[in-house]
C-alpha cells in the first residue's frame, strides 16, 4: 500500500528498525491500548494514563538504558501503526513524555496526517500545559517524613488538581495525584483542628528548590527498588515539577 496523489493516508514501508526487537509483541499491546486514550475525558486523565502506561514499561525494564531504548522503539511502532489511538498516544507522549523523546514523538505525530485520520481528541491541545498555582508543606509529627503538595490548573482555570510528594532522608518515598482538591482541603482542615499536623504555605520557587533535587537523587537509586505505584506516577510527577519556576 502506498500514498496516493490525494494524500489520503501515509504508510511507512517495512517494519521499523528496533533496538529491542524482541519486545515487539509488548509494543503492539501498547498500540492496541491506545484506543483507551481516545476515551479519556480530559487532559489530566490522558496525562495520568500515559504516565501509568510508560510506568509499566519502566517497571519491566532492567535499567534506565534499556528503558530509553524501549521508549524510542515504542515511538517507532506507534508511528508505524498509524491508528487514531496510536496518534493520540504519540501526541500525549510529545507533551508530557520523557523529555529526551518528546521531539521524536512530536515528529511522528506530524507525519500522521490525512483526511481519513480523525482529529485528535479535544483535550489534546491542553495536554502538558498545566500551570502551578500554589504549594504547601505538611508536617505530621508522628511520621519521619515531610509531605509537599503543589496545586495546578490548566490555562482556562479548569482541571484543579494536586501533586503530593512525601520525602524521607531527602528522597521521594510516595507520589500521589490529588484529583479532588476540595475534598483534600476539607480533610486537611479537620486534622488541623485536631492539631495533628502543621501546614505551611510554600512559595513555588522554594518548592521547586526542594523537590527537583530530590527527584534528581532518584538516579542514584537502583531501578529495581522503585515500586509499581511509584513507577505509575513518576513520569507525571517529573513533568509537573518541570513546570515550577
Secondary structure, 3 states (H helix, E strand, C coil): CCCCCCCCCCCCCCCCCCCCHHHHHHHHHHHHHHHHHCCCCCHHHHHHHHHHHHHHHHHHCCCHHHHHHHHHHHHHHHHHHCCHHHHHHHHHHHHHCCHHHHHHHHHHHHHCCCCCCCCCCCCHHHCCCCEEEEEEEEEECCCCCEEEEEEEECCCCCCCEEEEEEEECCEEEEEEEECCHHHHHHHHHHHHHCCCEEEEECCHHHHHHHHHHHHHHHHHCCHHHCCHHHHHHHHHHHHHHHCCC
